[in-house]
Amino acid sequence: MTSAQILAGKHALVTGGGTGIGLAIAQAFAAEGAVVTITGRRQEVLDNISDLGIFGQAMDVRDESSVCNVIAAAVSARGPIQVCVPNAGIAEGGSLHKTNMEFWRNIMSTNLDGAFLTIRECLQSMRTTEWGRVIGVSSIAGLRGLPGAAAYSASKHGLIGLIRSLSEDYMGQPYTFNALCPGYVDTSIVTRNQATIASRTGMTPDAARQLMVNGNQHKRLLEVEEVAAAALWLVGNGSQSINGQSIQISGGQTT
């Protein structure tokens, strides 16, 4: 152990931790000495991650019993969860007048209900400790509405509201609650949305990708490591007064 390992001896849980932003955060935490539980829907994806200190367990954040059982098992195996990162989410768009209830509920149950369940269950053990951090992964869509993404934007606004309320509920206690709000990040979500936008609008795939690139103020896609670095800052020394914040990571001002 070195003095640089700011999370040595702490247990972190990251949902959607098998790919993209979630995996980058999990790897950053493990490099700082944390024991990390990552969850996702597909066990085979989690099993392919062999990083030291990272343990994968399939979990569906939409299913209350799945969330309760998996988090309880993680606590039993690796101790109280002191860093909770509800990151699992889906980003799909469409015109509201074409949005059916099934689509709406899938977005909400994954992005908002899943975050609520994850945080609730992690708090059960976190509150037995003297230090804890909850970092919700929202989006710039949680700060301003994105065209063609009403359901997604609403779910990410809801996550920020949840985080802000919890920061008030636990004010003065040794736990903080913050949200990261990245712009467009170079992950498989951008790749999938590139095809979706092209199909819906008639754009070329390259033009659809450029549309997302231009959505970031500095006109480039973010790297997952940039989001992970912000998460590390929120668990690091001196972060105890950062609470109830929505931190934009988008290359400039977006609101």
N, C-alpha and C positions, 0 to 999 in steps of 0.2 A: 504494500500500500504506500502511495506517495501523497504528499500534501495536495497534489493537483486533483486527487480523486474526491470530488465534492459530494459524491453520492455513496461513498463506501458504507456498506452495512445497511443500506436502505433498499426497500422493495418498491419497484415501480410497475405499474400496469398500463399498457398501451393497447387500446382497441384498434382494429384495422392495422395491426403492427406487422403484417406479413409483407407489405409492399409500400412503395412511395414514401410519403411524409411519415407515416407511422413507423416504418422500418428504420428510416433515418434517425428519428427521435430515439427509438429503442437502442440502436447501435451507439448513439452519442451518450445515452445514459449508462449503458454497459461499460463503455470506455472510461467513464468516470466512477466506476466501482459499484454501480447498482446491480442488484439482481432484478432482472426484468421479465415479467410475464407479458407475452404478446398474445393477442387473440385475433381471430378472423374466422370466416365461415368455412374455409377449406383447410383441413388438417394437413393435407399433402403440401400445401404452400408453406405452412409454418414448419413442417418437418425438414424442408430444404434449407432452413436457416441454421447454420452451425456455429454462429458466433458464441463465444464463451460468455456465460452469464445470462443468456436469453433462452427462455422456455416458452414453447408455443402450445396453446390449447384452443381447439375449435370452440367458438362461441357465437351465437346469433344474438346480436344486441337487440333485435326486435322481440325476442322471446324472454319474458321475465324469468321463467324457471331456469333457462340456460344461463342467463347472466348471474342469477343468485348462486347456482350450483358451481359454476366455474370459478367465480371470484372467491367463494367460500373455500374451494379446494386449493386455490392459489395461496390464500392466507394460511391455510393449514400446512401447506408444504413449504412456504417461503417467508412466513411472518406477515405482520401487518403491512398493508399497502400505505406508503407515505407519499407517493407521487402517482397521481391518477391523471391519465391523458385520454379522455374520450375523443378519439380521432376518427373512428369508423364512420363512413358517410358515403352517400352516393350523390353524384352531380348529374342530373338529367333535366332537360328543359322542354319547353313546348308552350304553345299558346294556351292561356287559361280557358278560353271557350272550348278548347278541345281536350281539356284535362278531365279525366274521369276519376271517380273516388278511389279506385284501386291504385292509380298512379300517385294521387295525393297522399294517401295513407302510407304507401311504401316509403315515400320521401320522409314523411313526418316520423314514422315509426323507427326508421333507421337513424336519421340525423338528429332528431330531438328526443323522442322517447328513449332511444338507445343511450344517449348521453345522460338523461335523467336517471335511468336504471343503473348505469355504470357508476356514476358519481354517488348515488344513494348507497349502493352496496360497498363501495370502497370506503365511504365515510364510516361505516360500521367499525372497521378496524383502525382507520386513521385517527379517529377520535380517542383511541386508547393510547396514543402516542403524544409526544410533545412537539411535533413538527410535521407539517404536511403541505403539499402543493397540489392544486387541481388546475390543469391547463386544458381548457377546451379548444379544440381546433375548429374555428368557425371559418370565415371567409370575408373578403371585401363585400360579398353579397349579404353579409350580416350587418353591414353598415349602410349600404345603399342598395336599392333595387336593381337587379340586372335584367335587361330586356330578354323576354322569352324564357325566364326562369323564375316565375312567381312562386311556385311551390318550394323550390330550392332556397330562394332568398328568404321566404317566410320561415323556413326551418332554421336557417342560420341566424336570423334575427332573434328567433326564440331561444337559441342556445346562448346568445349574448345576454339576453334577459335573465336566463337561469343563472348564469355565472355572476352577473351583477347582484342579483338578489341574495345568492349564497354568500357573497363577500360581505353583505350587510348582516346576514344572519349570524355569521361567525366573527364579526368584528371584535378585535381585541384578543382573540384566541390565536394560537400559533399556526394557523392555516391560512393560506391565501388562495384566491380564485381569480384566474385571469383567462382571457381568450386571445388566441392568435388568429389574425385575420389576413391570411395570405391572398395575394392576387393569383394569377394563373401560374401554376407550377408545372414544370416539365415532368409529368407523370403519365401513366397510362390513361388517366381520366381525360387529359387534354387530347390524347390520340383518339380516344373514342368519341369525344365531343367534336373533334375535327370532322370525322366522318358524318356524324349526325347533323351538324350545321350545314355541311356541304349538301347532304341529301335534302334537307328541309328548305334551303334557300336557292339551290342551284349554283352555288359558288363552286369553284374548284377546291380540292382539298388544301392546296397551298394557301389560297385566299382565306379559307376558313381558319387555318392555323394562324395566319397573320392577324386576323381579327382578334384572336385571343392574345397574341403577342402585344398588339396595340392597346389592349385593355390594361396593361401595366404601364405606369407612368414613364418608366425608363426604357420602354419598348424592347423588352426581352423577357423570356420566360424565367421564372425563378428556379433555382436549384433546390432540391429537397434539403440540402445541408444548411441553407440559409434559414429555413424554418426551424430545423433542429437546433441551430445556434441560439435562436430566440428562446426556445424551450429551455436550453441549458442556462441561459441568463436568469430565467424565472426560478430555477431551483438552486442557483448559486448564492454564494455569500453576498450579503448586502441587498438581496431582493425582497426582504421581509416587508418593506413598505410599498411594494408594487402589488396592488390589490384592487380587484374590481375593474380592471382595465381591458380595453379592446385594442390590441396592438397591431397596427397595420404593417404588413410586409409586402409592399407592392411597388417599390421604387419611387414613391412620391406621395403626395397628398391625394386621397381619393374621395374625401368627403368635404 
